[in-house]
């Protein structure tokens, strides 16, 4: 993710499932989520789109589906339309697995 090339960063994001399968659930909450939050501070739209897309794919691997909601909410407020739409799509997918109280 530290590479300057956007396509390399996007490819790294698309390996999020491998990362989640390699670490335990507490590490997802304590390490991966803060890393993603810091990452989305100053990234290109392609990287942000990939983050929103991958979260929508990997959330079933995590017992607590709500851990990704704040990150997706931040992406849903992004200036770029495609990033907002992808974040919204991922939010909708996750919300289908949550109770009304969690939502």
C-alpha distances in whole Angstrom, upper triangle without the diagonal:
4,5,8,9,9,10,7,5,8,9,6,8,11,11,12,15,15,13,16,18,17,18,21,21,22,18,17,19,18,15,13,15,14,11,11,13,12,9,11,13,12,10,12,14,13,10,12,15,12,12,16,16,15,16,20,19,18,21,24,22,22,26,25,24,25,21,19,22,21,18,19,22,20,18,22,23,20,22,21,23,21,19,22,23,20,20,24,24,22,24,27,26,25,28,30,30,31,34,35,35,31,31
4,7,9,10,12,9,8,11,12,10,12,15,15,15,19,18,16,19,22,20,20,23,24,24,20,20,21,20,16,15,17,16,12,13,15,12,10,13,14,12,11,13,16,15,12,15,17,16,15,19,20,18,20,23,23,22,24,27,25,25,29,28,27,27,24,22,25,23,20,22,24,21,20,24,24,22,23,22,25,23,21,24,26,23,23,27,27,25,27,30,29,29,32,34,33,34,37,38,38,34,34
4,6,8,9,7,7,10,11,10,12,15,15,16,20,19,18,21,23,22,23,26,27,27,23,22,24,23,20,18,20,19,15,16,18,16,13,15,16,14,12,13,16,14,12,15,17,16,16,20,20,19,21,24,24,23,26,29,27,28,31,31,30,30,27,24,27,26,22,23,26,23,22,25,26,23,24,22,25,23,21,24,26,24,24,28,28,26,28,31,30,30,33,35,35,36,39,40,40,37,36
4,6,9,8,8,11,13,12,14,17,18,19,22,22,21,24,26,25,26,29,30,30,26,25,27,26,22,21,22,21,17,17,19,16,13,15,16,13,11,11,14,13,12,15,17,16,17,20,21,20,22,25,25,25,28,31,29,30,34,33,31,31,28,26,28,27,23,24,26,23,21,25,25,22,22,21,24,22,20,24,25,23,24,27,28,27,29,32,31,31,34,36,36,37,40,41,41,38,37
4,6,5,7,9,10,11,13,15,16,18,21,21,20,23,26,25,26,29,30,30,27,25,27,27,24,21,23,22,19,18,20,18,15,16,17,14,11,10,13,11,11,14,16,14,16,19,19,19,22,24,24,24,27,29,29,29,33,33,31,31,29,26,28,27,23,24,26,24,21,24,25,22,22,20,22,20,19,23,24,22,23,26,26,25,28,31,30,30,33,35,35,36,40,41,41,38,36
4,5,5,6,9,10,11,12,15,16,19,20,19,22,24,24,25,28,28,29,26,24,26,26,23,20,21,21,17,16,18,17,13,13,15,12,9,8,10,7,7,11,12,11,13,16,16,16,19,21,21,21,24,27,26,27,31,30,28,28,26,23,25,24,20,21,23,21,18,21,22,18,19,16,19,17,15,19,20,18,19,23,23,22,24,27,26,27,30,32,32,33,37,38,38,35,33
4,5,5,6,9,10,11,13,15,18,18,18,21,23,23,24,28,28,29,26,24,26,27,23,20,22,22,19,17,20,19,15,16,18,16,12,11,12,8,8,12,12,10,13,16,15,15,18,20,19,20,23,26,25,27,30,30,28,29,27,23,25,25,22,21,24,22,19,22,23,20,21,18,20,17,16,20,21,18,20,23,22,22,25,27,26,27,30,31,31,33,37,38,39,35,34
4,5,5,6,9,10,11,13,16,16,16,19,21,20,22,25,26,27,24,22,24,25,21,18,20,21,17,16,19,18,14,16,18,16,13,12,14,11,10,13,14,12,13,17,16,15,18,20,19,20,23,25,24,25,29,29,27,28,26,23,26,25,22,22,25,23,20,23,25,22,23,21,22,20,18,22,23,20,21,25,24,22,25,28,27,27,30,32,32,33,37,38,39,35,34
4,5,5,6,9,10,11,15,15,14,17,19,19,20,23,23,24,21,19,21,22,18,15,17,17,14,12,15,14,11,12,14,13,10,10,11,9,7,10,11,9,10,14,14,13,15,18,17,18,20,23,22,23,27,26,25,25,22,20,22,22,18,18,21,19,17,20,22,19,20,18,20,18,16,19,20,18,18,22,22,20,23,25,24,24,27,29,29,30,34,35,35,32,31
4,5,5,6,9,10,13,14,14,16,19,19,20,23,23,25,22,19,21,22,19,16,17,18,15,13,16,16,12,12,15,14,11,10,10,7,5,9,9,6,8,11,11,10,13,15,15,15,18,21,20,22,25,25,23,24,22,19,21,21,17,17,20,19,16,18,20,18,19,17,18,15,13,17,18,15,16,19,19,17,20,22,21,22,25,26,27,28,32,33,34,30,29
4,5,5,7,9,12,12,13,15,17,17,19,22,23,24,21,19,22,23,20,17,18,20,16,15,18,18,15,15,19,17,14,14,14,11,9,12,12,9,11,14,12,11,14,16,15,15,18,21,20,21,25,25,24,25,23,20,23,23,19,19,23,22,19,21,24,21,23,20,21,18,17,20,20,17,18,22,20,19,22,24,22,23,26,27,27,29,33,34,35,31,31
4,5,5,7,10,10,10,13,15,14,16,19,20,21,18,16,19,20,16,13,15,17,13,12,16,16,12,14,17,16,13,14,15,12,9,12,13,9,10,13,13,11,13,16,15,14,17,20,18,19,23,23,22,23,21,18,21,21,18,18,22,21,18,21,23,21,23,21,23,20,18,21,21,18,18,22,21,19,22,24,22,22,26,27,27,28,32,33,34,30,29
4,5,5,9,10,10,11,14,15,15,18,18,20,17,14,17,18,15,11,13,15,12,10,13,14,11,12,15,15,12,13,13,10,8,9,10,6,6,10,9,7,10,12,12,11,14,17,16,17,21,21,19,20,17,15,18,18,14,15,18,17,15,18,20,18,20,18,20,17,14,17,18,14,15,18,17,15,18,20,19,19,22,24,23,25,28,30,30,27,26
4,5,7,9,10,11,13,14,16,19,19,21,18,16,19,20,17,14,15,18,15,13,16,17,14,15,18,18,15,15,15,12,10,11,11,7,8,10,9,6,10,11,10,10,13,15,15,17,20,21,19,21,19,16,19,20,16,16,20,19,17,19,22,20,22,20,20,17,15,18,18,14,15,18,17,15,18,20,18,18,22,23,22,24,28,30,31,27,26
4,5,5,7,9,10,11,13,16,17,19,16,14,17,19,16,13,15,17,14,13,17,18,15,16,20,20,17,18,18,15,13,14,14,10,10,13,12,8,11,13,11,10,13,15,14,15,19,20,19,21,19,16,20,21,18,18,22,21,19,22,24,23,25,23,24,21,19,21,21,18,18,21,20,17,20,22,20,19,23,24,23,25,29,31,31,28,27
4,5,5,6,9,10,11,13,13,16,13,11,14,15,13,9,11,14,12,10,14,16,13,15,18,19,17,18,18,15,13,13,13,10,9,11,10,7,8,11,9,7,10,13,11,12,16,17,15,17,15,13,16,17,15,15,19,19,17,19,22,21,24,22,23,20,18,20,20,16,16,19,18,15,17,20,17,16,20,21,20,22,25,27,28,24,24
4,5,5,6,9,10,12,12,15,14,11,14,17,15,11,13,17,15,14,17,19,17,18,22,23,20,21,21,18,16,16,16,13,11,13,12,8,9,11,8,6,9,10,8,10,14,16,15,17,15,14,17,19,17,17,20,21,19,21,24,24,27,25,25,22,20,22,21,18,17,20,18,15,17,19,16,16,20,20,19,21,24,27,27,24,24
4,6,5,6,9,12,13,16,14,12,16,17,15,12,15,18,16,15,19,20,18,20,23,24,22,23,23,20,17,19,19,15,14,16,15,11,13,15,12,10,13,13,11,13,16,18,18,20,18,17,20,22,19,20,24,24,22,25,27,26,29,28,28,25,23,25,25,21,21,23,22,19,21,23,20,19,23,24,22,24,27,30,30,27,27
4,5,5,6,10,11,13,10,9,13,14,11,9,12,14,12,12,16,17,16,18,21,22,20,22,22,20,17,18,18,15,13,16,15,12,12,15,13,10,13,14,11,12,15,17,17,18,16,15,19,20,17,19,22,22,21,24,26,25,28,27,28,25,22,24,25,21,20,23,22,19,21,23,21,19,23,24,22,23,27,29,29,25,26
4,5,5,7,8,10,9,7,10,12,11,8,11,14,13,13,16,18,17,18,21,23,21,23,23,21,18,18,19,16,13,15,15,11,11,13,11,8,10,11,8,8,12,13,13,15,13,13,16,18,16,17,20,21,20,23,25,25,28,27,28,25,22,24,24,20,19,22,21,17,19,21,18,17,20,21,19,20,23,26,26,22,23
4,6,7,9,12,11,10,13,15,14,12,14,17,16,16,20,21,20,22,25,26,25,26,26,24,21,21,22,18,17,18,17,14,14,15,13,10,11,11,8,9,12,15,15,18,16,16,20,21,20,20,24,25,24,26,29,28,32,30,31,28,25,27,27,23,22,24,23,19,21,23,20,19,22,22,20,22,25,28,28,24,25
4,7,10,12,10,10,14,14,13,12,15,17,16,16,20,21,20,22,25,26,25,27,27,25,22,22,23,20,18,20,20,16,16,18,16,13,15,15,11,12,15,17,18,20,18,18,22,23,21,22,26,26,25,28,30,30,33,32,32,30,27,29,29,25,24,27,26,22,24,26,23,22,25,26,23,25,28,31,30,27,28
4,7,8,6,7,10,11,10,9,12,15,14,15,18,19,19,21,24,25,24,27,27,25,22,22,23,20,18,20,20,16,16,18,17,13,14,15,11,11,13,15,16,18,15,16,20,21,19,21,24,24,24,27,29,29,32,31,32,30,27,28,29,25,24,26,26,22,23,26,23,21,24,25,22,23,26,29,28,25,26
4,6,5,7,9,10,10,10,13,15,15,16,19,20,21,23,25,27,26,29,29,28,24,24,25,22,20,21,21,18,16,19,18,14,14,14,11,9,11,12,14,16,14,15,19,20,19,21,24,24,25,27,29,30,33,33,33,31,28,29,30,26,24,27,26,22,23,25,23,20,23,24,21,21,24,27,26,22,24
4,5,5,7,9,10,10,11,14,15,15,17,19,20,21,24,26,26,28,28,27,24,23,24,21,18,19,20,17,15,17,16,12,11,12,9,7,8,9,11,13,10,12,16,17,17,18,21,22,22,24,27,27,31,31,31,29,26,27,27,24,22,24,23,20,20,22,20,17,19,21,18,18,20,23,22,19,21
4,5,5,6,8,9,10,12,14,15,16,18,19,21,23,26,26,28,28,28,25,24,25,23,20,21,22,19,17,19,19,15,14,15,13,10,10,10,13,13,11,13,16,17,17,19,21,22,23,25,27,28,31,32,32,31,27,28,29,26,23,25,25,22,21,24,22,19,21,23,20,20,22,24,22,19,21
4,5,5,5,7,9,10,11,13,14,16,17,19,21,23,23,26,26,26,22,21,23,21,18,19,21,17,16,19,18,15,14,16,13,11,13,13,14,15,12,13,17,17,16,19,21,21,22,24,26,26,30,30,31,29,26,27,28,25,23,25,25,21,22,25,23,20,23,24,22,22,24,26,25,21,23
4,6,6,5,6,9,10,10,12,14,15,16,19,21,21,23,23,23,19,18,20,18,14,16,17,14,12,15,15,11,11,13,10,8,11,10,11,12,9,10,13,14,13,15,18,18,18,21,23,23,27,27,28,26,22,23,24,21,19,21,21,18,18,21,19,16,19,21,19,19,21,24,23,19,20
4,6,6,6,8,10,11,11,14,15,16,18,21,21,24,24,24,21,19,21,19,16,17,18,16,13,16,17,14,12,14,13,10,11,9,11,10,7,9,12,12,12,14,16,17,18,20,22,23,26,27,28,26,23,23,24,22,19,21,22,18,18,21,19,16,18,21,18,18,20,22,20,17,18
4,6,7,7,9,11,11,13,15,17,18,21,21,24,25,25,22,20,23,21,17,19,21,18,16,19,20,17,16,18,16,13,14,13,15,14,10,12,15,14,14,17,18,18,20,22,23,24,28,28,29,28,25,25,27,24,21,24,25,21,21,24,23,20,22,25,22,21,24,25,23,20,21
4,6,6,6,9,10,11,12,15,16,18,19,22,23,22,19,18,21,19,15,17,19,17,15,19,19,16,16,18,16,14,16,15,16,15,12,12,16,15,13,16,19,18,19,22,23,23,26,27,28,27,23,24,26,23,21,24,24,21,21,24,23,20,23,25,23,23,26,27,26,22,23
4,6,5,6,9,10,10,12,15,17,16,19,20,19,16,15,17,15,12,14,16,13,11,15,15,12,13,15,13,12,15,14,14,14,10,10,13,13,11,14,16,16,16,19,21,20,24,24,25,23,20,21,23,20,17,20,21,17,18,21,20,18,21,23,21,21,24,26,25,21,22
4,5,5,6,9,10,11,13,16,16,18,19,19,15,14,16,15,11,12,15,13,10,14,15,13,12,15,14,12,14,12,12,11,8,7,10,9,8,11,13,12,13,16,18,18,21,22,23,22,18,19,20,18,15,18,19,15,15,19,18,16,18,21,19,19,22,23,22,18,19
4,5,5,6,8,10,11,14,15,18,19,20,16,15,18,17,13,15,17,16,14,17,19,16,16,19,18,15,18,16,16,14,10,10,13,11,9,13,14,13,14,17,18,18,21,22,24,23,19,20,22,20,17,20,22,18,18,22,22,19,21,24,23,22,24,25,24,21,21
4,5,5,6,9,10,12,13,16,17,17,14,13,16,15,11,14,16,14,13,17,18,16,16,19,18,16,19,18,17,17,13,12,15,13,10,14,16,14,14,18,19,18,21,21,23,22,18,20,22,20,17,21,22,19,19,23,22,20,23,25,24,24,27,28,27,23,23
4,5,5,6,9,11,11,13,14,14,11,10,12,11,8,10,13,11,10,14,15,14,14,17,17,15,18,17,16,15,12,10,12,11,8,10,13,11,11,14,16,15,18,18,20,18,15,16,18,16,14,17,18,15,16,19,19,17,20,23,22,22,25,26,25,22,21
4,5,5,7,10,11,14,15,16,13,11,14,14,10,11,15,14,12,16,18,16,16,20,19,17,20,17,16,15,12,10,11,9,6,10,11,9,10,13,13,13,16,17,19,19,15,15,18,16,14,17,19,16,16,20,20,18,20,23,23,22,24,25,24,21,20
4,6,6,8,10,13,15,16,13,12,15,15,12,14,17,16,15,19,20,19,19,23,22,20,23,21,20,18,15,14,15,12,10,13,14,11,12,16,16,15,17,18,21,20,17,18,21,19,17,20,22,19,19,23,23,22,24,27,26,26,28,29,28,24,24
4,5,7,7,10,12,13,9,9,12,12,9,12,15,14,14,17,18,18,18,22,21,20,23,21,20,19,16,14,16,14,10,13,15,12,11,15,15,14,16,16,19,18,14,16,19,17,15,19,20,18,19,22,22,21,24,26,26,26,29,30,29,25,25
4,6,6,9,9,11,8,6,10,11,8,10,13,13,13,16,18,17,18,22,22,21,23,21,20,18,16,13,14,12,9,10,12,9,8,12,12,10,12,13,15,15,11,13,16,14,12,16,18,16,17,20,21,20,22,25,25,25,27,28,27,24,23
4,6,10,11,13,11,9,13,14,12,14,17,17,17,19,22,21,21,25,25,24,26,24,22,21,18,16,16,13,11,13,13,10,10,13,12,10,13,14,17,17,13,15,18,17,15,18,21,19,19,23,24,23,24,27,28,27,30,30,29,26,25
4,7,9,12,10,9,13,14,13,15,18,18,18,21,23,23,23,27,27,26,29,27,25,24,21,19,19,17,14,15,16,13,12,15,14,11,13,13,17,17,14,16,19,18,17,20,22,21,21,25,26,25,27,30,30,30,33,33,32,29,28
4,6,8,6,7,10,11,10,13,15,16,16,19,20,21,22,25,25,25,28,26,24,23,21,18,19,17,14,15,16,13,11,15,14,11,12,12,15,14,12,14,17,16,15,19,20,19,20,24,24,24,26,29,29,29,32,32,33,29,28
4,5,5,6,9,10,11,13,14,16,17,19,20,21,23,26,26,26,30,28,26,25,23,20,21,19,16,16,17,15,12,15,15,11,11,10,13,12,10,13,16,15,15,18,19,19,21,23,24,24,27,29,30,30,33,34,34,31,29
4,5,5,6,9,10,10,12,14,15,17,18,20,21,25,25,25,29,27,24,24,22,19,19,18,15,14,16,13,10,12,13,9,9,7,10,8,7,10,12,11,12,15,16,16,18,20,21,22,24,26,27,28,31,31,32,29,27
4,5,5,6,9,10,10,12,14,16,17,18,20,23,24,24,28,27,24,24,23,19,20,20,16,15,17,16,12,14,15,12,13,10,12,9,8,12,13,11,13,16,16,16,18,21,21,22,24,26,27,28,31,32,33,30,27
4,5,5,6,9,10,10,12,14,15,16,18,21,21,22,25,24,22,22,20,16,18,17,14,13,16,14,11,14,15,12,14,12,14,11,9,13,14,12,12,16,16,15,18,20,20,20,23,25,26,27,30,31,31,28,26
4,5,5,6,9,10,11,13,14,15,17,20,21,21,24,22,20,19,17,14,15,14,11,10,12,10,7,10,12,9,11,10,11,9,6,9,11,9,9,13,14,13,14,17,18,18,20,22,23,24,27,27,28,25,23
4,5,5,6,9,10,11,13,14,16,19,20,20,24,22,20,19,18,15,15,16,12,11,13,12,8,10,12,10,12,9,10,7,5,8,9,6,8,11,11,11,13,16,16,17,19,21,22,23,26,27,28,25,23
4,5,5,6,8,10,11,12,14,17,18,18,22,21,19,19,18,14,16,16,13,12,15,14,11,13,16,13,15,13,14,10,9,12,12,9,10,13,13,11,14,16,16,16,19,21,21,23,26,27,28,25,23
4,5,5,6,9,10,10,12,15,16,16,19,18,16,16,14,11,13,13,9,9,12,11,9,12,14,13,15,14,15,12,9,11,12,9,9,12,12,10,12,15,15,14,17,19,20,21,24,25,26,22,21
4,6,5,6,9,10,11,14,16,16,19,17,14,14,13,10,11,12,9,7,10,10,7,9,12,11,14,12,12,10,7,9,9,6,5,8,9,7,9,12,11,12,14,16,17,18,21,22,23,20,18
4,6,5,7,9,11,13,15,16,19,18,15,16,15,12,13,15,12,10,13,14,11,12,15,14,17,14,14,11,9,11,10,6,7,10,8,7,10,12,11,12,15,16,17,19,22,23,25,21,20
4,5,5,6,8,11,12,13,16,16,14,15,14,11,13,15,12,11,15,15,13,14,17,17,19,17,17,14,12,14,13,10,10,13,11,8,12,14,12,12,16,17,17,18,22,24,25,21,20
4,5,5,6,9,10,10,14,13,10,11,10,7,10,12,9,8,12,13,11,13,16,16,19,18,17,15,12,13,13,10,9,11,10,7,9,12,10,9,13,14,14,15,19,20,21,17,17
4,6,6,9,11,12,14,14,10,12,12,9,10,13,11,9,13,14,12,13,16,17,20,18,17,14,13,13,12,9,8,9,7,4,7,9,7,7,11,11,12,14,17,19,20,17,16
4,6,7,9,11,14,15,12,14,14,11,14,16,14,13,16,18,16,16,20,20,23,21,20,17,15,16,15,11,12,13,11,8,11,12,9,9,13,13,13,15,19,21,23,19,19
4,6,6,8,11,12,10,13,12,10,13,15,14,13,16,18,16,18,21,21,24,23,22,19,17,18,18,14,13,15,13,10,12,14,11,10,14,14,13,15,19,21,22,18,18
4,5,6,8,9,6,9,9,8,10,13,12,11,15,17,16,17,20,21,24,23,22,20,18,18,17,14,13,14,13,9,10,12,9,7,11,11,10,11,15,18,18,15,15
4,5,7,9,7,11,12,11,13,17,16,15,18,20,19,20,23,24,28,26,25,23,21,21,20,17,16,17,15,12,13,13,10,8,11,11,9,11,15,18,19,16,16
4,7,9,9,12,12,12,15,17,17,16,20,21,21,22,25,26,29,28,27,25,23,23,22,19,18,19,18,14,15,17,13,12,15,15,12,14,18,21,21,18,19
4,6,6,9,9,9,12,15,15,15,18,20,20,21,24,25,28,28,27,25,23,23,23,20,18,19,18,14,15,16,14,11,14,15,12,13,16,19,18,15,16
4,6,9,9,11,13,16,17,17,19,21,22,23,26,27,31,30,30,28,25,25,25,22,20,21,20,16,16,17,15,12,14,14,11,11,14,17,16,13,15
4,5,6,9,10,13,14,15,16,19,19,20,23,24,28,28,28,26,24,23,23,21,18,19,19,15,14,16,14,10,12,13,10,9,12,15,13,10,12
4,6,7,8,11,12,12,14,16,17,17,20,22,25,25,24,23,20,20,19,17,15,15,15,11,10,12,10,7,9,10,8,7,11,13,13,9,10
4,5,5,8,10,10,11,14,15,15,18,20,24,24,24,23,20,18,19,17,14,14,15,12,10,12,12,8,9,12,10,8,10,12,11,7,8
4,6,7,8,10,11,13,14,15,18,19,23,23,23,22,19,18,20,17,14,15,16,13,12,14,14,10,12,15,13,12,14,16,15,11,12
4,6,5,6,9,10,11,12,15,16,20,20,20,19,15,15,16,14,11,12,13,10,9,12,12,9,11,14,13,12,15,16,16,12,12
4,5,5,6,9,10,10,12,15,18,19,19,18,15,13,15,13,10,10,12,9,7,10,11,8,9,13,12,11,13,14,14,10,9
4,5,5,6,9,10,11,13,17,18,18,18,15,14,16,15,11,12,14,12,10,13,15,12,13,16,16,14,17,16,16,12,11
4,5,5,6,9,10,11,15,16,16,16,12,12,14,12,9,11,13,11,10,14,14,12,14,17,17,16,19,19,19,15,14
4,5,5,6,9,10,14,14,14,13,10,9,11,9,5,8,10,8,7,10,11,10,12,15,15,15,18,18,18,15,13
4,5,5,7,9,13,14,14,14,11,9,11,11,7,8,11,10,8,11,13,12,12,16,17,16,18,17,17,14,12
4,5,5,7,11,12,13,14,10,9,12,12,9,10,14,12,11,15,16,15,16,19,20,19,21,21,20,18,16
4,5,5,9,9,10,10,7,6,9,9,6,8,11,10,10,13,15,15,16,19,20,20,22,22,22,19,17
4,6,9,9,9,10,7,4,7,8,5,6,9,10,9,11,14,14,14,17,19,18,21,20,21,18,15
4,7,9,9,11,9,6,10,11,9,10,13,13,12,15,17,17,17,21,22,21,23,22,23,20,17
4,6,8,9,7,6,10,11,9,11,14,14,14,17,19,19,20,23,24,24,26,25,26,23,21
4,6,9,8,7,11,13,12,13,16,17,17,19,22,22,23,26,27,27,29,28,29,27,24
4,6,6,6,9,10,11,12,15,16,17,19,20,21,23,25,27,27,30,29,30,27,25
4,5,5,6,9,10,10,12,14,15,16,18,20,21,23,25,26,28,27,29,26,23
4,5,5,6,8,10,10,12,14,15,17,18,20,21,24,25,27,27,29,26,23
4,5,5,6,9,10,11,12,14,15,17,18,20,22,23,25,25,26,24,21
4,6,5,6,9,10,10,12,14,15,16,18,21,21,23,23,24,21,18
4,5,5,6,9,10,10,12,14,15,17,19,20,23,22,24,22,19
4,5,5,6,9,10,11,12,14,16,18,19,22,22,24,21,18
4,5,5,6,9,10,11,12,14,16,17,19,19,21,18,15
4,5,5,6,9,10,10,12,15,15,18,17,19,17,14
4,5,5,6,9,10,11,13,15,18,18,20,18,15
4,5,5,6,9,10,12,13,16,17,19,16,13
4,5,5,6,9,10,11,13,14,15,12,10
4,5,5,6,9,10,13,13,15,13,10
4,6,5,7,9,13,14,16,14,12
4,5,6,7,10,12,14,11,9
4,5,5,8,9,11,8,7
4,6,8,10,12,11,9
4,7,10,12,10,10
4,7,8,6,6
4,5,5,6
4,5,5
4,5
4
